[in-house]
């Protein structure tokens, strides 16, 4: 399958693409070159014509573009332009090209803890307290809109804390020392994307991604998507950090 992958040069995108490129023909699309991919386009998802050029000739679109943290969320324009306008542009262009299959990398941050975490896309209960989560909510609502209006089927994946198991460095360059069940390796997200693209009878639906002991329900992810995390962050301490007074 020929895939367009947005955000291919980013921290998460590089790890996800390392898996997908072994199984699919992947075209990267980002504001900087995704040099690990043979086929990559430098462009801005907020530019409609750039999206038209990027989507031409692909079978499906995997959306992983995101405004840079934390500077991209200090004022509205970067977050809205990249996360919201860029996503709307891609769905619009998919409609122009007659494409009907997408995967959206969202976040568990769109939902609060507790009941309703697996609510249908667009129904909530959504979190609106941060610009990041707000724009990810908008992305999911756009997925629902274009499903209803153009028949585009999107599988939404909701990972939590994306960290490479091995280097154990966050995207900010901070070294991880403590295990948390919300940790997810980008390569495991790549596995989830591949499984999402192979779903029988796909429909508009969302799946949470995390370790088996994560505080959210992963039953549908295990049963329907057939996904479990392979990278378990076993080198990290499971003991609660000590505090001194």
C-alpha positions as semicolon CSV with decimal commas, in nm:
position;residue;x (nm);y (nm);z (nm)
1;X;0,000;0,000;0,000
2;X;0,127;0,347;-0,087
3;X;0,102;0,566;0,223
4;X;0,140;0,936;0,283
5;X;0,281;0,989;0,632
6;X;0,269;1,342;0,771
7;X;0,514;1,446;1,041
8;X;0,762;1,188;0,912
9;X;1,071;1,379;1,029
10;X;0,945;1,423;1,385
11;X;1,036;1,233;1,701
12;X;0,738;0,997;1,684
13;X;0,721;0,994;1,305
14;X;1,072;0,857;1,256
15;X;1,007;0,559;1,481
16;X;0,665;0,487;1,332
17;X;0,800;0,510;0,977
18;X;1,084;0,270;1,058
19;X;0,816;0,002;1,098
20;X;0,579;0,108;0,822
21;X;0,851;0,143;0,558
22;X;0,931;-0,228;0,597
23;X;0,575;-0,322;0,499
24;X;0,445;-0,037;0,285
25;X;0,563;0,216;0,029
26;X;0,581;0,527;0,248
27;X;0,600;0,888;0,131
28;X;0,703;1,127;0,407
29;X;0,563;1,479;0,431
30;X;0,705;1,732;0,678
31;X;0,848;2,083;0,702
32;X;1,194;1,924;0,698
33;X;1,320;1,629;0,498
34;X;1,252;1,279;0,629
35;X;1,581;1,152;0,489
36;X;1,531;0,797;0,616
37;X;1,260;0,759;0,350
38;X;1,340;0,739;-0,019
39;X;1,020;0,923;-0,108
40;X;0,981;1,239;0,099
41;X;0,832;1,581;0,035
42;X;0,921;1,899;0,222
43;X;0,610;2,108;0,272
44;X;0,360;2,253;0,517
45;X;0,029;2,079;0,593
46;X;-0,123;2,426;0,638
47;X;-0,062;2,484;0,264
48;X;-0,353;2,333;0,069
49;X;-0,158;2,308;-0,258
50;X;0,131;2,135;-0,082
51;X;-0,118;1,881;0,054
52;X;-0,255;1,827;-0,296
53;X;0,092;1,745;-0,426
54;X;0,169;1,516;-0,131
55;X;-0,154;1,314;-0,155
56;X;-0,129;1,258;-0,531
57;X;-0,074;0,889;-0,607
58;X;-0,120;0,743;-0,257
59;X;-0,374;0,491;-0,130
60;X;-0,412;0,608;0,230
61;X;-0,298;0,887;0,462
62;X;-0,145;0,850;0,807
63;X;-0,162;1,179;0,997
64;X;0,105;1,233;1,262
65;X;0,179;1,604;1,216
66;X;0,184;1,814;1,531
67;X;0,285;2,163;1,635
68;X;0,617;2,154;1,823
69;X;0,595;2,130;2,201
70;X;0,598;2,354;2,398
71;X;0,647;2,660;2,175
72;X;0,376;2,558;1,929
73;X;0,108;2,597;2,196
74;X;0,207;2,927;2,355
75;X;-0,001;3,120;2,101
76;X;-0,293;2,994;1,890
77;X;-0,161;3,029;1,530
78;X;0,096;2,744;1,518
79;X;-0,127;2,497;1,700
80;X;-0,436;2,580;1,496
81;X;-0,254;2,608;1,163
82;X;-0,068;2,277;1,194
83;X;-0,297;2,055;1,399
84;X;-0,637;2,179;1,283
85;X;-0,601;2,356;0,948
86;X;-0,344;2,101;0,831
87;X;-0,572;1,811;0,919
88;X;-0,870;1,974;0,747
89;X;-0,655;2,035;0,437
90;X;-0,553;1,672;0,419
91;X;-0,909;1,543;0,454
92;X;-1,030;1,792;0,192
93;X;-0,762;1,680;-0,053
94;X;-0,837;1,315;0,020
95;X;-1,192;1,391;-0,088
96;X;-1,067;1,551;-0,410
97;X;-0,863;1,239;-0,486
98;X;-1,137;0,996;-0,389
99;X;-0,937;0,845;-0,101
100;X;-1,137;0,682;0,177
101;X;-0,879;0,544;0,425
102;X;-0,688;0,731;0,695
103;X;-0,519;0,672;1,028
104;X;-0,497;0,961;1,274
105;X;-0,241;0,963;1,555
106;X;-0,432;1,140;1,830
107;X;-0,362;1,123;2,205
108;X;-0,507;0,986;2,526
109;X;-0,490;1,351;2,632
110;X;-0,816;1,420;2,448
111;X;-1,006;1,231;2,719
112;X;-1,015;1,259;3,096
113;X;-0,957;0,968;3,328
114;X;-1,242;0,742;3,431
115;X;-1,559;0,625;3,254
116;X;-1,610;0,737;2,897
117;X;-1,247;0,712;2,796
118;X;-1,355;0,495;2,501
119;X;-1,644;0,719;2,398
120;X;-1,724;0,746;2,029
121;X;-1,524;0,998;1,830
122;X;-1,688;1,338;1,859
123;X;-1,893;1,245;2,167
124;X;-1,638;1,305;2,442
125;X;-1,612;1,362;2,732
126;X;-1,331;1,564;2,583
127;X;-1,069;1,773;2,763
128;X;-1,047;2,141;2,671
129;X;-0,808;2,267;2,939
130;X;-0,494;2,281;2,722
131;X;-0,437;2,406;2,368
132;X;-0,268;2,075;2,280
133;X;-0,563;1,859;2,384
134;X;-0,808;2,107;2,230
135;X;-0,645;2,082;1,888
136;X;-0,632;1,703;1,909
137;X;-1,007;1,709;1,987
138;X;-1,056;1,920;1,674
139;X;-0,864;1,659;1,474
140;X;-1,094;1,383;1,594
141;X;-1,402;1,594;1,518
142;X;-1,270;1,653;1,167
143;X;-1,231;1,277;1,127
144;X;-1,596;1,237;1,218
145;X;-1,708;1,522;0,989
146;X;-1,530;1,382;0,684
147;X;-1,655;1,033;0,761
148;X;-2,013;1,160;0,761
149;X;-1,974;1,398;0,467
150;X;-1,735;1,212;0,235
151;X;-1,726;0,855;0,365
152;X;-1,358;0,872;0,466
153;X;-1,289;0,599;0,721
154;X;-1,040;0,694;0,991
155;X;-0,889;0,472;1,257
156;X;-0,789;0,698;1,546
157;X;-0,498;0,581;1,761
158;X;-0,457;0,739;2,104
159;X;-0,107;0,685;2,247
160;X;0,001;0,850;2,568
161;X;0,366;0,930;2,652
162;X;0,578;0,857;2,346
163;X;0,935;0,756;2,438
164;X;1,187;0,535;2,258
165;X;1,254;0,219;2,460
166;X;1,628;0,184;2,431
167;X;1,754;0,539;2,417
168;X;1,499;0,631;2,687
169;X;1,517;0,994;2,583
170;X;1,203;1,204;2,555
171;X;1,158;1,432;2,255
172;X;1,298;1,708;2,477
173;X;1,621;1,513;2,530
174;X;1,540;1,429;2,892
175;X;1,657;1,090;3,022
176;X;1,381;0,865;3,156
177;X;1,450;0,694;3,491
178;X;1,106;0,587;3,613
179;X;0,860;0,347;3,452
180;X;0,506;0,459;3,386
181;X;0,232;0,251;3,225
182;X;0,151;0,537;2,987
183;X;0,486;0,497;2,807
184;X;0,465;0,385;2,445
185;X;0,747;0,328;2,199
186;X;0,689;0,486;1,855
187;X;0,771;0,152;1,692
188;X;0,473;0,000;1,872
189;X;0,258;0,281;1,732
190;X;0,390;0,179;1,390
191;X;0,267;-0,175;1,458
192;X;-0,072;-0,033;1,554
193;X;-0,091;0,172;1,233
194;X;-0,015;-0,138;1,026
195;X;-0,284;-0,336;1,209
196;X;-0,530;-0,048;1,168
197;X;-0,478;-0,052;0,792
198;X;-0,552;-0,426;0,791
199;X;-0,869;-0,409;1,001
200;X;-1,157;-0,611;0,856
201;X;-1,464;-0,394;0,795
202;X;-1,298;-0,074;0,919
203;X;-1,518;0,204;1,047
204;X;-1,467;0,531;1,232
205;X;-1,328;0,414;1,566
206;X;-1,061;0,494;1,823
207;X;-0,814;0,273;2,009
208;X;-0,614;0,359;2,321
209;X;-0,247;0,257;2,321
210;X;-0,041;0,188;2,631
211;X;0,116;-0,078;2,849
212;X;-0,104;-0,360;2,977
213;X;-0,113;-0,201;3,324
214;X;-0,222;0,140;3,196
215;X;-0,511;0,292;3,390
216;X;-0,736;0,305;3,084
217;X;-0,924;0,014;2,933
218;X;-0,735;-0,153;2,649
219;X;-0,979;-0,440;2,595
220;X;-1,098;-0,320;2,253
221;X;-0,741;-0,251;2,149
222;X;-0,641;-0,607;2,239
223;X;-0,949;-0,778;2,098
224;X;-1,038;-0,573;1,791
225;X;-0,702;-0,430;1,683
226;X;-0,506;-0,736;1,805
227;X;-0,237;-0,505;1,942
228;X;-0,023;-0,519;2,253
229;X;0,292;-0,324;2,333
230;X;0,609;-0,517;2,250
231;X;0,842;-0,260;2,405
232;X;0,794;-0,287;2,784
233;X;1,057;-0,041;2,918
234;X;1,195;-0,317;3,140
235;X;1,518;-0,126;3,211
236;X;1,329;0,148;3,395
237;X;1,275;0,138;3,769
238;X;0,935;0,012;3,886
239;X;0,994;0,143;4,236
240;X;0,826;0,472;4,330
241;X;1,079;0,756;4,348
242;X;1,198;0,836;4,698
243;X;1,133;1,178;4,844
244;X;1,343;1,364;5,095
245;X;1,236;1,631;5,341
